[in-house]
Amino acid sequence: MNLLSVGISHHTASVDIRERMWFSADEIREAIRRLKGSFFSECVLVSTCNRTELYGLTRDQGADDVAVRRFLIDFKKAADMVREEHFVGSASGEAIAHLFQVAAGIDSLVIGDIQILSQVKEAFTLSREADALGPVMNRLMQSALHVGKRTRTETSICEGAVSVSYAAVELASRIFEDLSKKTALLIGAGETGELTLKHLVSKGIGQVRIANRTREKAEALVSEFGGTVVDYGLIVDALRAADIVITSVNAPAYIVQPEDVQKVMKQRSNNPLFIIDIGVPRNVNPVSKKIENVFLYDIDALSNVVDRNLGKRKAEIPKVHAIISQELEGFMQWYQSLQAGPTIQEFREALEAIRREEVEKNVNRFRPEDRELLELVTKRIINKILHQPTATLKQGAQNGGGDAEGLMRSTLLRELFGLPTHGKGKHEE
């Protein structure tokens, strides 16, 4: 199979390299339009923050993947930073298996990434819109999406939070049934705290309040997520109206003490208070978690949750590989049938032409009442002649005997019976 894959990912390049090779939707449309004209008869380009990978059916068996790498680098005008060595390539079954692993989320930076399947689907859609799909790539992408869907329904590879920020939100969701009625207070606008806030907002948190030493940073987050800015000097008072508190301040001592929490809990009628202390060193005195209805988690506690969940996800990988093997076998059988189909059809048509010619030459030698029987008998003879070659070609396709074996059988049959050697399926045009 003349299928080629060329790509760059978190396995081969740093984030700054991957950023230079990220393609927007418009860039993907333009790139695959040019690639289809130069290198491929069909192609799909997948581009995310962690990978940019091209899959395509080359116009000939000897396509040079180095030229494809150069095209991608030149298209992004990234030769000052990106080298051909940052890319890896694969072909045929290896390329298909890799695409299936990507769609399943086991090749992601975070195992079981739930976003990658939608990103693969988007790439599929863009290629369809750009008229860059043919029967092979269309079927391949459908199979990849099916792998991703099966992985999510038949395994637990995507279950459980595997980032500290998402683990915090997952815990908050367990404590509070309806986040839309709750208020979050972000103390300190560090990277992890901001990411945790993003997850809360995506989960529909009701209100957001932000306190930071540099007020401008707090105001910037408010403009992005909504909410209000709280004076940093009034953070203890702000605890009273908060249900979820995220602290990520670089401070030499605790900024929240047990007596502060105790006072606040009385003022809020002992309603549950969920505190995520991501500060290093910690921002909230750990004694505070002894207070009734106070749920305090520091970064170590959240990391333990992440490690357990990641271990569970890794344990599901063999199940995912089993799904990939099944889908790969199914795709290869389908592809082999494409090779066998045209040969079988042309073989049948050639024999039927011979039969008709001989019947027409000799039909007058038979009585009119016997001519129907002549048609029946000669067609039965043709069917019997066709049976074994047809069964052999189809069996080869069903067994996934490989491109070389399927092509050899088809070629041999064509040579034996004088069929045109150019008779190939539409997918090879």
N, C-alpha and C positions, 0 to 999 in steps of 0.2 A: 504493500500500500504506500503510495507516495504522499503520506501525511507527514508534515513537518511541524515541530514546535520549537520556538525560540523565545527565551524569556529571561527576565531579570527579577530577582525577588530578595526577600530578607535573608535567604540562604547564601546569596552571592554578593550582596552589596549593602553598604551602609545607608542610613535613612536619607542623607543628603544626595546620594547617587540616585536612590529610588525616586526622590522628589523631582529630580531633573527629568526622569523618564516617565513621569505621570502624564497620561493623555486625558484631556477633557473629552466630552462627548463629541463636540465639533471636530476636534483633532482626530478622534477615532474614525469618524465618518470619512474625513479626507484621506487619512492614512490607508484605510482598507480599500478605498477607491483606487488609490495609486498602486497599492500592493497587488490588488486583483488584476490590474492591467499589466504589471511587470513580472510578478513571480507566481501568483496563485490563480487557480480557477475558482476557488472558494476560500474564504478566510474569516476568522473571528479574532478580535483583539480585546483582551481582558486587561483593564488597568485599574489598580487600587493603590492605596497608600503603601502597601507592602509588596506589590508585584505588578509588572507589566509583561504580559505573555501573549504571544501570537501563535495561533493554530491555523494551519492552512493546508489545502490540497495543492501540491505543486504541479506545474504544467508539464514537468518531465521528472523522470526518476532521479536525475543527477543534480537537482537544485542545490545551489550553494548557500548554506545557512550563514556563512560569513557575510555574503552580500546582503542578506536580510538584516543581520545585526548592524551593518554599516548604514543601511537605509533608516532604521529606527533611530540610531544616534544622530544622523544628519537631519532627519525630520525634526527632532527636538533641539537641533543646534547645540548639542551637548558634548561635542568632541573635546572640549577643553577639560572636561571632568570624567566623562564616561568612556570606558574602553570596551573593546569586544570581549575581553576576558571576564567582564562582569556578567556576561550572558551565558546561559547553558542551552543546549539544544538536544532534542530527542526526536525519534521518528517512529512511525507505524504504531505497533502495540504499546511501546513504551510511552509514546506521546499521549495516547488515549488514556492509559492508566494514570498518567500524571494529571491530566485534566479531571479525571474522576476523583482523584485524591484532593484536588483543589476544591471541587464542588462539594465534597464531603466534609471539608473543614479540617482534615488531618494534616494538610500541608501548611496551614496558617501559622502565623506567629503565635497566636493563642489557639491551642487545640480545641476544635469544636466551635470555631468562630461562626456565629449565627448570621453575620452580614454577608459572607462570601457568596452564598447561594444567590441572593438577590443581585449581587454584582455580576455574577456569571450570567444570570438571566438578562440583565441590562445589556451586557455585551452581545448576547444572542439577538436581542431586539434591535440594537444599533446595526448589526450586520444585515439583518433582514431588511431594515429600512433602506440600507445602502445597496441593496440587491447584490450582496456579496456571498449569499448562501446558495448552495446547490443541494442535491439530494444527500450527499455524504455528510457535509458539515451540518446540515439541518438535522439529520438523524443523530449525528454525534452529540450535538448540543442538547437535543431532547433527552438523550441517554444520560448525559452529565447531570441535567436537572433532575432526572429520575433517581440517579444515585444519591443526590443531595437530599431529596425528599424521603427516600427509603432510610437513609442514615438517621434522619431526624425522627422518623416514626418507629423504626425497628431497633434503635440503640439509644443509649443515654449520653452520647458523646457531647451533646450541647447543654446538658443540665448542670446546674450548680455554678455559682459565680467563680470566675477565675481571675478577677482583678480586685484589688483592695477596695476601690471606689464602688464597684458594682456589688461586692459582698456587703458593704455597708448599707446600700440601698435595699438589698434583698432582706437583710435583717430588719430594717425599718419597716418593710412591707409586712413582715410577720407580726410585728408588734402593733402596728396600726393598720386596721382593716381598710380604711379609706384615706389615702394620702391627700386627696383633694380637699379635705377639711382640716389639714394640718399646716403648721407654719414652720419653716426651716430658718435657722440662724447660722450663717457662715461667719466664723471668726477667723480672720486671716484669709487672704485670697491666693494661697499657694496653688501649685499645679494640681496636686492630688485633691485638695479641697474643692477646687473649681470643677474638676472632673466629676467628683461625687455630686456636686450641685447640679451638673448637667444631667446626670442619671436621675436625680430626684425630679427635676423639671420634666424629663421625658416620661416619668411615671405619673405626672399630673399633680405634683405637690401644689398645695393651695396658695401659700404665700411665701415669699422669700425676703429675708432681711440680712444685710451684709455689713459687717464691721471690719475695718482694716486700719492699721496705723496710718497708711497713706490713703487719704480719703478719695483721691482721684481714681485709684485702682478699684475701690468699692463702687464708685459711681460708674466706672466702665462696665463692671459686671451687671449692675442694675440696668444699664441701658441695653444690655444683651438679654438678660433673663427676666427683667422686670423686678418689681419689689421696691424696697426702700433702703436707704443707707442709715446705719445706726452709728452714733458717735462711739469711737473705740473706748473711751473712758466710761461708757455706760453699759458695758457688755453684761455685767452681773444683773442689772435691772432688766436687760433685754431677755434674759433667760426666762423671765416670768411669762412672757407671751409666746415662747417657743415650745414646740413639741419635739423637734429634731435639731440638735446642735452639732455643727461640724467645726472642729478647731484645728487649725494648721498654722500656728504661730511659732516663729523661731524666738523663743524666750528662755532665759536662764533659769526661771523659776515658774511654778504653777501660776497660771493666770486665773484659775477657778479653784477655790478651796471647798472642803466639805461643808463648812459653815455657810458659805454662800449658797450652796445647793440646798442645804437644809432650810434656810430662810425662804428661798424661792419656792420650794415644794409646799410650804405652808401657805404661801400667798396664792398658789395655783391649785389649792384644794387637793393636793397630793395626786394630781393627774400625771400619768406617765411622762417621763422625760428621757428621751433617747439621745445619748451623747456619743459622737464618733470623734475620738481624740487621735488625730493623725500627726500631731506634733512630735518632733524629735529634737530635744527631749519632750516628754509628755507635757501637755498644757493643763490637764485636769488632774488634781490629786486623786490617785486611785482609790483612796478611802471613800470617795464619794459614791462608789457603786454599792456600798453597804446600806445606803439610804433606800428606804422602801420606794418602789416604783421608779427607781433610777436605773437605766440600762446603759452602762458605760463600757465601750469597747475601744481598746487602743490598737495601734497598727499591728502589734504582734498577734493579738487575738484574731484580727481580720486576716492576717497572713496564714494563720493556722487553718482558717476556714477555706482560704484559697487553695492551700496545699492539699487538703483533703479532697476538695472538688476536682482539682487537677489530676490527682491520683485516680479518682473514679473515671474521669474522662479517658485517661491513658489505658485503663483496663478495658475500655470499649473498642479500642483500635482494631484488635483482631476481628471483631464482628464487622467493622466497616470494611476491612480488607476482603472479607468473604463476600460482602455485597458487591464490591468493585469487581471481584473475579467473576461473579455471576453476570453482571452487566457487560463486562468486557467480552466474555464468551458469547453472549447474546448479540452484541454488536458485530463481532467478527463473523458469526454465522450469517447475519444479515448481509454483510459486505460480500462474503463469498458467494452468496446467492445472486448478487448483482453480476458477478463474473460468469456464473453458470447460466443464468437466465437467457442472455442474448444468444449464447452458443446453442443451447437447447432449442430455442425458437427457430434459429436459422437452419439447424439440422432437420427439424421437423418440416420446415417449409421446403427445403431441398428435396427431401424424400417424397413429400406430397406432390411436388412438381413432376418428379419422375413417374410417380404412380398415375397422375392424371394424363401425362403424355402417352404412356403405354396403354392405358385404358382407351383413350381416344383413338389410338392407332388400330386397336384390335376390337373395339366394341361391336363392329358390324359382323364379326365372326360368331357373335352370341345371339341367341334368339331374344326378342324383345322382353319376354317374360323372365329371362335369366340375367338381364343387365343390372337389375337392382341387386341381385345376389353378387354379381361381379364387383360392384361398388363396395359392398359389405365385406367381402372376402379380402379384397386388396387393401382396404383400410385396416383390417385386422392384422394383415401381414406387416404393414408399416408400423402399426402400434407395437407389435412384438419386436420388430427390429429396433425400435426406439427405446424400448423398456430398459434394457441393461445399461446403455450409455447414459440415458437420462438419470437412472437410479444412481449410477456411479458418480456423476457430476454433483447431484443433489446431496449424496451422502458425504462427499468431500466438503461441501459447504456446511452441512449440519455438524460435521466433526471439527470444523474450524481448522482444517489441515494446514492453513497458512497460505499466503499469497502465492508463493512459488509453486506449491503443489497444485492449487486450483488453476493457476495460469497454465501450468504444464499440461494438465488434463484437457483443458479447453483447446489449447494450441494443437495438441496431438489429434484430437477429434477433428479439428478443422483441416489439418493436413491430410488425414486419412480419407476424408470425404470431399476434399477440394473446396471447402468453404472459404470465403474471403478472410484473410488474416487481419483485415482492418475492422472486422465486425466486433466492436466493443460496446460496452454499455455507455449510456449517456453520461455517467459520472466520470468517464475517462476522456471525454472529448476535450 
